[in-house]
């Protein structure tokens, strides 16, 4: 729903859905490796809104989670590292 909302130009709704998805996934055991996807989207929304502090926090969380879930050489870790570099 977040991606579709974003594609339709409704960034406020997209951000809400990304945040909600991340919050729910954080409560799951593990949490699951695919938690990085709502974190990527949510962080991107924050970045484009100019909230660089929150974008950085989300990028750091995504990077740590991606590294733990898939290791240093996993594509999700690379994406998270790229997002983190954008907000440094």
N, C-alpha and C positions, 0 to 999 in steps of 0.2 A: 504494500500500500504506500509506503514511503517513496519508493522509486517512481511509482505511477503518479503520485501527487506532485513530485518534483518535476517529472516530465510534462505534467499539465500546467506547470508554472505556479503551483501553490506551495511555495517554499515553507510557509509557516506550518501547514499541515504535514508536509514531508518531515520537517524537523521534529514535530511532535511524535510521529510514528517511529522515526529512527530512535528517538530517546526512549519511547515506550518499549520497543523491541529490545534495546540494550538492557534496560532495567529488568525485564522479564528473564532474559537469557543469563544475566549475572546471577540470578537466583538458582539456576539449574546446576546439578552436580557437575563438577569439572572446572569451570563452566565449559560449554561446548566450544570447539575450535571455530565454529562459524559466528561466534560473538563478534569477531572482527568486522563483519559486514555492516551491521548497524553502526558500529563505532566509526567506520570509514565514512559512511554517509552523514552521520551526525556531525563529525568533525569537519567535513567538507562544508556543511551548511553553516557551521559556526565561522569557518574561515571566510566564506564569501559574505557573511554579515559583518565581518570586521571584528569579531570577538576572538582575537588571536590567543588570548590567555586560555580560554576554554577549548579552542581548537587544539592548542598544544597539549593540554591535559588529556584530551581524548586521543590524540595521536600517540602520546606516551603510553596510555593504557592499551591501545591497539597494538603497538609495537611489542610491549611486554607480553601480551597475551599471544600474539602471533608467534613470537620467538619460543614461548613455552609450548604452544600447541604443535608447531610444525618445524621448529629449529631455525637456525641462522639462514639456511639456503632456500627456505620455502618461499614461493611467490608472494604469499600474504605478508611475510616478514619484509620483503622488499617494498611492497606497496605501503606498508606502515612506516617504514624508514623514509620513503619518499614524502609522505604526508608530514612526518615529523620534521624533515629538512625544510619543507616549505614554511613552517611556522617558527623556525629557529631564529 
